[in-house]
Amino acid sequence: MASKKATIHDIAKELNITASTVSRALNNNPRISEATKKAVLGMAKDLNYQPNNLAAALRKGKSQLIGIIVPTINRSFFSSVIRGVEEVANKLNYRVIVSQSNEDVDNEIATLNALLNARVDGVLVSIGKNTDRFEHYKDLMERGIPLVLFDRTTNEVGTSQVVIDDYLGGYLATEHLIKQGCKKIVHFTNLKQVNIYKERYRGYLEALRDNDIPFDESLVYQSDMQLVDGRNCTEQLLASHKKFDAIFSASDYAAVGALQILKENGVKVPEDVALVGFSNEPFTSFTDPSLTTVSQFPIEMGQAAAESFFEILEAKKKKFIPQKTVLQPELIIRDSSLKSGK
């Protein structure tokens, strides 16, 4: 049988003091003597006392917890964002609870409810690719709970956002390929609800227009942007016998899938086809050839998202105007795109 959980009343009984004195001692109240605090902490350790954080949160109105929802946890990008959030939050004595939606809107809603039941003080979210309903976030804001969207955001919810300039990233990637002499540039994308792919696509289109290269809709391939999708799209591309000399993928994972199929079919990268990805995942510097990509600075994004959260928290009693923080991307040029050797 499990042993009964110790309470402040058990500590009080052992020390022959009141429960309120124990509570004050545990909370380092200056009205309690150092000797009493030491005795209480010692007895709490002996009895293996664990504080009821939920009850404390209800009393104080704050839990010192931030909920984070990401589409998937096994990506370097999102783990780096979380690291950035923690760097800011921990300095202010906040901790984070991380959950993943697995790109499923129903799971996203259930995860949000679980975090609210844990009494988090607010939520940072990168929405899933398949999220097409936003009532759960609108309801959150109506209840006055701070919400910050990062990376994958939507304008359906009027709250603070932290993003990279995905349009500029798409423009820089496409412009770089054009400068390498490429004129038939394929684009791998996902034009559903998620703004990031729409913006990267817009950058791709603008770079073509600015350089007087006709847009060919048949060179745009849509998928879920995973490695297998990059493989499948490239197989379809080769089977179509369309002429192309470059691929700009809005995801590093799909870019690596493309690289695999090109090599398996004897297509030389970058001599025959130049290749650029997006995100600067750690593996991109180890592919053969190494992958040109766009850095999103995820740690800085996490830091900015946490700072936005605390700004909302501080302004809770006043009217808060949502802010959009836009970080600047950087094109990381590697071997996969250097057709001209530049």
Backbone hydrogen bonds in HBPLUS format (Angstrom, degrees):
<---DONOR---> <-ACCEPTOR-->    atom                        ^
c    i                          cat <-CA-CA->   ^        H-A-AA   ^      H-
h    n   atom  resd res      DA  || num        DHA   H-A  angle D-A-AA Bond
n    s   type  num  typ     dist DA aas  dist angle  dist       angle   num
A0010-ASP N   A0007-THR O   3.11 MM   3  5.28 128.2  2.40  97.9 110.3     1
A0011-ILE N   A0007-THR O   3.30 MM   4  6.74 155.9  2.36 145.9 151.5     2
A0012-ALA N   A0008-ILE O   2.90 MM   4  6.10 159.2  1.95 144.3 150.4     3
A0013-LYS N   A0009-HIS O   2.91 MM   4  6.08 154.8  1.98 143.3 149.7     4
A0014-GLU N   A0010-ASP O   3.08 MM   4  6.30 159.0  2.13 147.1 152.0     5
A0015-LEU N   A0011-ILE O   3.09 MM   4  6.31 149.1  2.19 148.4 156.6     6
A0016-ASN N   A0012-ALA O   2.77 MM   4  5.65 113.5  2.21 139.7 156.2     7
A0017-ILE N   A0012-ALA O   3.00 MM   5  4.94 158.6  2.04 136.7 142.3     8
A0016-ASN N   A0013-LYS O   3.38 MM   3  5.00 147.8  2.50  90.5  99.5     9
A0021-THR N   A0018-THR O   3.17 MM   3  5.25 125.1  2.49  95.1 108.4    10
A0022-VAL N   A0018-THR O   3.18 MM   4  6.58 152.7  2.26 144.2 151.4    11
A0023-SER N   A0019-ALA O   2.90 MM   4  6.21 159.9  1.94 151.6 157.0    12
A0024-ARG N   A0020-SER O   2.99 MM   4  6.20 160.4  2.02 144.5 149.4    13
A0025-ALA N   A0021-THR O   2.93 MM   4  6.10 155.6  1.99 146.2 153.3    14
A0026-LEU N   A0022-VAL O   2.89 MM   4  6.13 159.9  1.93 154.0 159.1    15
A0027-ASN N   A0023-SER O   3.09 MM   4  6.29 136.2  2.29 139.7 151.1    16
A0027-ASN N   A0024-ARG O   3.20 MM   3  5.07 128.6  2.48  91.0 104.5    17
A0029-ASN N   A0024-ARG O   2.88 MM   5  5.11 170.8  1.89 152.1 152.0    18
A0028-ASN N   A0025-ALA O   3.06 MM   3  5.01 159.6  2.11 106.6 108.6    19
A0032-ILE N   A0029-ASN O   3.09 MM   3  5.79 168.1  2.10 122.4 126.2    20
A0037-LYS N   A0033-SER O   2.99 MM   4  6.30 161.6  2.03 151.2 156.7    21
A0038-LYS N   A0034-GLU O   2.90 MM   4  6.07 157.1  1.95 146.6 152.7    22
A0039-ALA N   A0035-ALA O   3.01 MM   4  6.24 155.4  2.07 143.9 150.5    23
A0040-VAL N   A0036-THR O   2.87 MM   4  6.07 162.6  1.90 154.0 158.6    24
A0041-LEU N   A0037-LYS O   2.91 MM   4  6.09 168.5  1.93 152.2 155.3    25
A0042-GLY N   A0038-LYS O   2.97 MM   4  6.05 152.8  2.05 142.2 150.0    26
A0043-MET N   A0039-ALA O   2.96 MM   4  6.17 160.1  2.00 148.7 153.6    27
A0044-ALA N   A0040-VAL O   2.83 MM   4  6.01 156.5  1.89 151.1 158.5    28
A0045-LYS N   A0041-LEU O   3.06 MM   4  6.22 149.1  2.15 139.7 146.9    29
A0046-ASP N   A0042-GLY O   3.00 MM   4  6.29 156.7  2.05 144.6 151.3    30
A0047-LEU N   A0043-MET O   2.89 MM   4  6.09 154.0  1.96 152.2 158.2    31
A0049-TYR N   A0044-ALA O   2.81 MM   5  4.97 169.3  1.83 155.2 156.5    32
A0048-ASN N   A0045-LYS O   3.12 MM   3  4.91 153.9  2.19  98.1 106.0    33
A0056-ALA N   A0052-ASN O   3.05 MM   4  6.33 159.7  2.09 151.0 157.4    34
A0057-ALA N   A0053-ASN O   2.83 MM   4  6.01 150.4  1.92 143.7 151.8    35
A0058-LEU N   A0054-LEU O   2.99 MM   4  6.29 154.1  2.06 148.5 155.0    36
A0059-ARG N   A0055-ALA O   3.03 MM   4  6.33 150.5  2.12 146.0 153.9    37
A0060-LYS N   A0056-ALA O   2.91 MM   4  6.12 166.3  1.93 154.5 157.9    38
A0061-GLY N   A0057-ALA O   2.71 MM   4  5.49 138.3  1.88 142.8 153.5    39
A0095-ARG N   A0064-GLN O   2.98 MM  31  6.42 157.3  2.03 153.0 157.6    40
A0121-ASP N   A0065-LEU O   2.82 MM  56  5.77 162.3  1.85 154.7 157.4    41
A0066-ILE N   A0095-ARG O   2.87 MM  29  6.27 149.3  1.96 152.8 162.5    42
A0097-ILE N   A0066-ILE O   2.86 MM  31  6.21 154.1  1.92 155.2 158.8    43
A0067-GLY N   A0122-GLY O   2.97 MM  55  6.24 171.4  1.97 162.2 159.7    44
A0124-LEU N   A0067-GLY O   2.79 MM  57  6.21 158.7  1.83 157.8 163.5    45
A0068-ILE N   A0097-ILE O   2.83 MM  29  6.07 154.4  1.89 165.1 162.3    46
A0099-SER N   A0068-ILE O   2.86 MM  31  6.22 157.4  1.91 166.0 173.7    47
A0069-ILE N   A0124-LEU O   2.90 MM  55  6.39 158.3  1.95 159.5 166.8    48
A0126-SER N   A0069-ILE O   2.98 MM  57  6.30 155.4  2.04 162.1 170.1    49
A0070-VAL N   A0099-SER O   3.03 MM  29  6.49 159.0  2.08 153.6 158.2    50
A0101-SER N   A0070-VAL O   2.88 MM  31  6.23 149.6  1.98 145.0 154.8    51
A0102-ASN N   A0071-PRO O   2.76 MM  31  5.00 131.3  1.99 137.2 145.0    52
A0079-SER N   A0075-ARG O   3.07 MM   4  6.32 167.3  2.08 160.5 164.6    53
A0080-SER N   A0076-SER O   2.90 MM   4  5.95 147.5  2.00 146.2 154.5    54
A0081-VAL N   A0077-PHE O   3.00 MM   4  6.32 146.6  2.11 144.0 153.6    55
A0082-ILE N   A0078-PHE O   2.97 MM   4  6.23 162.2  2.01 150.1 154.1    56
A0083-ARG N   A0079-SER O   3.04 MM   4  6.26 149.9  2.13 136.6 144.8    57
A0084-GLY N   A0080-SER O   3.03 MM   4  6.32 153.6  2.10 143.8 150.2    58
A0085-VAL N   A0081-VAL O   2.96 MM   4  6.35 152.8  2.03 151.5 159.2    59
A0086-GLU N   A0082-ILE O   2.93 MM   4  6.19 165.0  1.95 154.5 158.0    60
A0087-GLU N   A0083-ARG O   2.98 MM   4  6.23 150.4  2.07 148.1 156.0    61
A0088-VAL N   A0085-VAL O   3.20 MM   3  5.55 127.8  2.49 103.8 115.5    62
A0089-ALA N   A0085-VAL O   2.85 MM   4  6.02 175.9  1.85 160.8 162.2    63
A0090-ASN N   A0086-GLU O   2.84 MM   4  5.50 167.2  1.85 144.0 148.5    64
A0092-LEU N   A0089-ALA O   2.93 MM   3  5.31 142.4  2.07 107.6 118.9    65
A0094-TYR N   A0089-ALA O   2.91 MM   5  4.90 160.4  1.95 136.2 135.1    66
A0093-ASN N   A0090-ASN O   3.04 MM   3  4.86 157.1  2.09 107.9 107.5    67
A0104-ASP N   A0101-SER O   3.13 MM   3  5.66 163.5  2.15 114.8 119.7    68
A0108-GLU N   A0104-ASP O   2.89 MM   4  6.12 145.7  2.01 145.8 156.7    69
A0109-ILE N   A0105-VAL O   2.97 MM   4  6.25 152.0  2.05 146.8 152.6    70
A0110-ALA N   A0106-ASP O   3.01 MM   4  6.26 163.2  2.04 147.2 151.7    71
A0111-THR N   A0107-ASN O   2.84 MM   4  5.94 156.0  1.90 146.1 153.0    72
A0112-LEU N   A0108-GLU O   2.99 MM   4  6.16 154.7  2.05 142.5 149.3    73
A0113-ASN N   A0109-ILE O   3.03 MM   4  6.31 159.4  2.07 149.6 154.6    74
A0114-ALA N   A0110-ALA O   2.99 MM   4  6.26 150.8  2.08 143.7 151.7    75
A0115-LEU N   A0111-THR O   3.01 MM   4  6.30 155.4  2.07 149.8 155.8    76
A0116-LEU N   A0112-LEU O   2.98 MM   4  6.28 153.7  2.05 148.5 156.0    77
A0117-ASN N   A0113-ASN O   2.91 MM   4  6.15 149.6  2.00 144.9 153.4    78
A0118-ALA N   A0114-ALA O   3.07 MM   4  6.34 130.5  2.33 135.2 148.1    79
A0118-ALA N   A0115-LEU O   3.09 MM   3  4.99 130.5  2.35  91.1 104.9    80
A0120-VAL N   A0115-LEU O   3.36 MM   5  6.07 165.3  2.38 149.8 152.8    81
A0119-ARG N   A0116-LEU O   2.92 MM   3  4.96 154.8  1.98 104.7 110.5    82
A0123-VAL N   A0146-PRO O   2.96 MM  23  6.39 158.7  2.01 152.4 156.2    83
A0148-VAL N   A0123-VAL O   3.03 MM  25  6.52 154.6  2.09 153.4 160.3    84
A0125-VAL N   A0148-VAL O   2.87 MM  23  6.32 158.9  1.91 158.4 165.4    85
A0150-PHE N   A0125-VAL O   2.89 MM  25  6.12 154.7  1.96 145.1 149.8    86
A0127-ILE N   A0152-ARG O   3.13 MM  25  5.45 149.9  2.22 146.5 138.6    87
A0131-THR N   A0128-GLY O   3.22 MM   3  5.26 168.2  2.23 108.0 110.7    88
A0137-TYR N   A0134-PHE O   3.09 MM   3  5.49 133.4  2.31 106.7 118.2    89
A0138-LYS N   A0134-PHE O   3.08 MM   4  6.44 157.9  2.13 152.1 159.0    90
A0139-ASP N   A0135-GLU O   2.83 MM   4  5.96 158.8  1.88 151.4 156.7    91
A0140-LEU N   A0136-HIS O   3.23 MM   4  6.25 145.6  2.36 125.4 134.1    92
A0141-MET N   A0137-TYR O   3.09 MM   4  6.39 155.8  2.15 147.4 152.2    93
A0142-GLU N   A0138-LYS O   3.00 MM   4  6.28 151.7  2.08 145.9 154.0    94
A0143-ARG N   A0139-ASP O   3.11 MM   4  6.36 135.5  2.32 141.1 151.9    95
A0143-ARG N   A0140-LEU O   3.20 MM   3  5.26 133.0  2.43  94.6 107.1    96
A0145-ILE N   A0140-LEU O   3.23 MM   5  5.72 164.3  2.26 156.0 151.8    97
A0144-GLY N   A0141-MET O   2.91 MM   3  5.01 157.9  1.95 105.6 111.9    98
A0149-LEU N   A0160-SER O   3.05 MM  11  6.43 166.3  2.07 158.9 157.8    99
A0162-VAL N   A0149-LEU O   2.87 MM  13  6.40 141.4  2.02 147.4 159.7   100
A0152-ARG N   A0150-PHE O   2.67 MM   2  5.73 107.3  2.20 120.7 106.3   101
A0151-ASP N   A0162-VAL O   2.87 MM  11  6.32 150.0  1.96 160.4 165.6   102
A0159-THR N   A0157-VAL O   2.95 MM   2  5.82 132.5  2.19 108.2  94.0   103
A0161-GLN N   A0323-GLN O   2.95 MM 162  6.49 150.0  2.04 148.6 157.8   104
A0325-THR N   A0161-GLN O   2.83 MM 164  6.16 167.5  1.84 158.2 156.9   105
A0163-VAL N   A0325-THR O   2.90 MM 162  6.29 165.4  1.92 171.6 175.0   106
A0327-LEU N   A0163-VAL O   2.77 MM 164  6.17 166.4  1.79 154.3 157.5   107
A0166-ASP N   A0164-ILE O   2.81 MM   2  5.48 119.5  2.18 114.2  96.4   108
A0165-ASP N   A0327-LEU O   2.81 MM 162  5.97 137.4  1.99 168.9 169.7   109
A0169-GLY N   A0165-ASP O   2.99 MM   4  6.33 157.0  2.04 149.8 157.1   110
A0170-GLY N   A0166-ASP O   2.91 MM   4  6.10 160.2  1.95 149.1 153.2   111
A0171-TYR N   A0167-TYR O   2.90 MM   4  6.15 152.2  1.98 147.9 156.6   112
A0172-LEU N   A0168-LEU O   2.81 MM   4  6.01 168.6  1.82 157.8 159.9   113
A0173-ALA N   A0169-GLY O   3.06 MM   4  6.19 160.8  2.09 146.4 151.6   114
A0174-THR N   A0170-GLY O   3.11 MM   4  6.20 164.9  2.14 143.7 147.8   115
A0175-GLU N   A0171-TYR O   2.80 MM   4  5.89 166.2  1.82 157.3 162.1   116
A0176-HIS N   A0172-LEU O   2.96 MM   4  6.00 153.8  2.03 142.2 148.9   117
A0177-LEU N   A0173-ALA O   3.25 MM   4  6.55 154.7  2.32 142.1 147.9   118
A0178-ILE N   A0174-THR O   2.99 MM   4  6.31 155.5  2.05 151.0 158.2   119
A0179-LYS N   A0175-GLU O   2.94 MM   4  6.22 153.1  2.02 148.3 155.4   120
A0180-GLN N   A0176-HIS O   3.14 MM   4  6.44 125.3  2.45 135.5 149.6   121
A0180-GLN N   A0177-LEU O   3.05 MM   3  5.02 136.3  2.25  94.0 106.8   122
A0182-CYS N   A0177-LEU O   3.10 MM   5  5.59 157.7  2.16 150.3 145.1   123
A0181-GLY N   A0178-ILE O   2.88 MM   3  5.18 156.4  1.94 110.7 115.8   124
A0245-ASP N   A0184-LYS O   2.97 MM  61  5.46 159.6  2.02 135.8 141.5   125
A0186-VAL N   A0246-ALA O   2.85 MM  60  6.05 169.5  1.86 146.8 143.1   126
A0248-PHE N   A0186-VAL O   2.76 MM  62  6.09 168.7  1.78 161.0 162.2   127
A0187-HIS N   A0219-LEU O   2.90 MM  32  6.32 160.2  1.94 151.1 155.8   128
A0221-TYR N   A0187-HIS O   2.88 MM  34  6.23 163.9  1.90 159.9 165.2   129
A0188-PHE N   A0248-PHE O   3.09 MM  60  6.44 154.0  2.16 135.9 143.1   130
A0250-ALA N   A0188-PHE O   3.05 MM  62  6.00 163.0  2.08 147.8 152.5   131
A0189-THR N   A0221-TYR O   2.87 MM  32  6.20 163.8  1.90 160.9 164.6   132
A0223-SER N   A0189-THR O   2.99 MM  34  6.44 149.3  2.09 159.1 167.4   133
A0199-GLU N   A0195-ASN O   2.89 MM   4  6.10 160.1  1.93 163.9 169.1   134
A0200-ARG N   A0196-ILE O   3.04 MM   4  6.25 156.1  2.10 144.1 150.5   135
A0201-TYR N   A0197-TYR O   2.94 MM   4  6.01 154.6  2.01 143.0 150.1   136
A0202-ARG N   A0198-LYS O   2.92 MM   4  6.15 149.8  2.01 140.7 149.3   137
A0203-GLY N   A0199-GLU O   2.98 MM   4  6.27 150.9  2.07 145.2 152.4   138
A0204-TYR N   A0200-ARG O   3.01 MM   4  6.27 150.5  2.10 141.6 149.6   139
A0205-LEU N   A0201-TYR O   2.94 MM   4  6.27 161.6  1.98 154.6 158.3   140
A0206-GLU N   A0202-ARG O   2.98 MM   4  6.16 162.4  2.01 148.4 153.2   141
A0207-ALA N   A0203-GLY O   3.00 MM   4  6.14 157.2  2.06 146.2 152.0   142
A0208-LEU N   A0204-TYR O   3.17 MM   4  6.44 154.9  2.23 147.0 153.5   143
A0209-ARG N   A0205-LEU O   2.98 MM   4  6.30 164.9  2.01 152.6 156.5   144
A0210-ASP N   A0206-GLU O   2.86 MM   4  6.03 165.2  1.88 152.7 156.8   145
A0211-ASN N   A0208-LEU O   3.15 MM   3  5.30 138.2  2.33  99.1 110.9   146
A0213-ILE N   A0208-LEU O   2.91 MM   5  4.97 175.3  1.91 148.0 146.6   147
A0212-ASP N   A0209-ARG O   3.06 MM   3  5.06 165.0  2.08 112.2 112.1   148
A0219-LEU N   A0216-ASP O   2.95 MM   3  5.70 166.2  1.97 123.4 128.0   149
A0220-VAL N   A0217-GLU O   3.11 MM   3  5.56 161.6  2.15 118.8 119.7   150
A0229-ASP N   A0226-GLN O   3.03 MM   3  5.13 122.3  2.38  97.7 112.8   151
A0230-GLY N   A0226-GLN O   3.01 MM   4  6.40 151.7  2.09 153.3 161.3   152
A0231-ARG N   A0227-LEU O   3.05 MM   4  6.42 152.1  2.14 148.5 156.2   153
A0232-ASN N   A0228-VAL O   2.92 MM   4  6.16 164.7  1.94 147.1 151.0   154
A0233-CYS N   A0229-ASP O   2.83 MM   4  5.95 169.5  1.84 153.7 156.7   155
A0234-THR N   A0230-GLY O   3.12 MM   4  6.10 154.1  2.19 137.3 144.4   156
A0235-GLU N   A0231-ARG O   2.94 MM   4  6.19 152.0  2.02 150.1 158.2   157
A0236-GLN N   A0232-ASN O   2.99 MM   4  6.26 158.8  2.03 150.1 155.5   158
A0237-LEU N   A0233-CYS O   2.89 MM   4  6.09 151.6  1.97 141.9 150.5   159
A0238-LEU N   A0234-THR O   2.94 MM   4  6.14 162.9  1.97 150.3 153.3   160
A0239-ALA N   A0235-GLU O   2.95 MM   4  6.10 155.2  2.01 144.9 152.4   161
A0240-SER N   A0236-GLN O   3.01 MM   4  6.14 132.5  2.24 140.5 152.0   162
A0240-SER N   A0237-LEU O   3.27 MM   3  5.25 134.5  2.49  93.7 105.6   163
A0241-HIS N   A0238-LEU O   3.24 MM   3  5.44 152.4  2.32 103.7 111.5   164
A0274-ALA N   A0245-ASP O   3.01 MM  29  6.35 162.9  2.04 135.3 132.4   165
A0247-ILE N   A0274-ALA O   2.86 MM  27  6.36 145.6  1.98 152.4 163.2   166
A0276-VAL N   A0247-ILE O   2.99 MM  29  6.41 155.2  2.05 163.6 168.9   167
A0249-SER N   A0276-VAL O   2.86 MM  27  6.16 167.0  1.88 171.7 167.9   168
A0255-ALA N   A0251-SER O   3.08 MM   4  6.26 147.9  2.18 141.3 151.0   169
A0252-ASP N   A0278-PHE O   3.17 MM  26  5.10 125.2  2.49 143.2 130.3   170
A0256-VAL N   A0252-ASP O   2.92 MM   4  6.22 150.6  2.01 149.3 155.6   171
A0257-GLY N   A0253-TYR O   3.09 MM   4  6.43 154.2  2.16 145.2 152.5   172
A0258-ALA N   A0254-ALA O   2.94 MM   4  6.22 151.3  2.03 143.3 151.0   173
A0259-LEU N   A0255-ALA O   2.90 MM   4  6.20 155.0  1.97 146.0 153.0   174
A0260-GLN N   A0256-VAL O   2.98 MM   4  6.25 156.0  2.04 149.5 154.8   175
A0261-ILE N   A0257-GLY O   3.23 MM   4  6.53 164.8  2.26 150.2 152.7   176
A0262-LEU N   A0258-ALA O   2.95 MM   4  6.12 165.7  1.97 158.1 162.5   177
A0263-LYS N   A0259-LEU O   3.03 MM   4  6.17 165.7  2.05 149.8 153.4   178
A0264-GLU N   A0260-GLN O   2.93 MM   4  6.13 155.6  1.99 147.3 154.9   179
A0265-ASN N   A0261-ILE O   3.04 MM   4  6.18 133.5  2.26 141.9 152.9   180
A0265-ASN N   A0262-LEU O   3.20 MM   3  5.24 135.1  2.41  95.2 107.4   181
A0267-VAL N   A0262-LEU O   2.80 MM   5  4.94 155.9  1.86 158.9 150.9   182
A0266-GLY N   A0263-LYS O   3.12 MM   3  5.09 165.0  2.15 108.0 109.2   183
A0272-ASP N   A0268-LYS O   2.82 MM   4  5.09 147.7  1.92 125.6 136.5   184
A0273-VAL N   A0268-LYS O   3.11 MM   5  6.50 155.8  2.17 159.7 165.9   185
A0275-LEU N   A0336-SER O   2.93 MM  61  5.36 156.8  1.99 122.5 129.9   186
A0277-GLY N   A0292-THR O   2.81 MM  15  6.22 165.9  1.83 151.6 154.1   187
A0279-SER N   A0294-VAL O   2.80 MM  15  5.29 148.6  1.90 137.1 147.7   188
A0284-THR N   A0281-GLU O   2.97 MM   3  5.70 160.1  2.01 125.8 131.8   189
A0286-PHE N   A0283-PHE O   2.92 MM   3  5.28 157.8  1.96 113.9 121.3   190
A0291-LEU N   A0284-THR O   2.81 MM   7  5.00 160.5  1.84 156.9 157.8   191
A0336-SER N   A0290-SER O   2.85 MM  46  5.77 146.4  1.96 171.4 177.3   192
A0293-THR N   A0332-ILE O   3.01 MM  39  5.29 155.1  2.08 143.3 149.5   193
A0332-ILE N   A0293-THR O   2.71 MM  39  5.29 166.3  1.73 162.4 165.9   194
A0295-SER N   A0330-GLU O   2.79 MM  35  5.19 163.6  1.81 159.7 156.1   195
A0330-GLU N   A0295-SER O   3.37 MM  35  5.19 151.4  2.46 132.4 138.6   196
A0301-MET N   A0297-PHE O   3.04 MM   4  6.33 145.9  2.16 145.3 156.0   197
A0302-GLY N   A0298-PRO O   2.90 MM   4  6.18 156.8  1.95 151.9 156.6   198
A0303-GLN N   A0299-ILE O   2.96 MM   4  6.27 158.8  2.01 150.9 156.9   199
A0304-ALA N   A0300-GLU O   2.97 MM   4  6.13 160.2  2.01 145.7 150.8   200
A0305-ALA N   A0301-MET O   2.90 MM   4  6.11 151.8  1.98 147.1 155.2   201
A0306-ALA N   A0302-GLY O   2.99 MM   4  6.22 158.8  2.04 149.8 154.8   202
A0307-GLU N   A0303-GLN O   2.97 MM   4  6.22 159.2  2.02 148.1 154.2   203
A0308-SER N   A0304-ALA O   2.94 MM   4  6.15 150.5  2.03 143.4 151.1   204
A0309-PHE N   A0305-ALA O   2.99 MM   4  6.28 151.4  2.08 143.5 151.3   205
A0310-PHE N   A0306-ALA O   3.05 MM   4  6.40 160.7  2.08 154.5 158.0   206
A0311-GLU N   A0307-GLU O   3.02 MM   4  6.23 143.2  2.16 140.9 151.2   207
A0312-ILE N   A0308-SER O   3.04 MM   4  6.34 154.8  2.11 148.7 154.3   208
A0313-LEU N   A0309-PHE O   2.94 MM   4  6.22 158.0  1.99 149.1 155.9   209
A0314-GLU N   A0310-PHE O   2.93 MM   4  6.03 156.1  1.99 141.8 147.4   210
A0315-ALA N   A0311-GLU O   3.04 MM   4  6.18 144.3  2.18 139.2 148.8   211
A0316-LYS N   A0313-LEU O   3.40 MM   3  5.26 163.5  2.43 104.5 105.8   212
A0318-LYS N   A0315-ALA O   2.86 MM   3  5.17 149.2  1.96 111.0 121.3   213
A0338-LEU N   A0335-ASP O   3.32 MM   3  5.47 157.2  2.37 109.1 115.3   214
A0339-LYS N   A0337-SER O   2.93 MM   2  5.83 132.4  2.16 109.4  95.2   215
A0341-GLY N   A0338-LEU O   3.41 MM   3  5.06 151.0  2.50  90.3  98.5   216
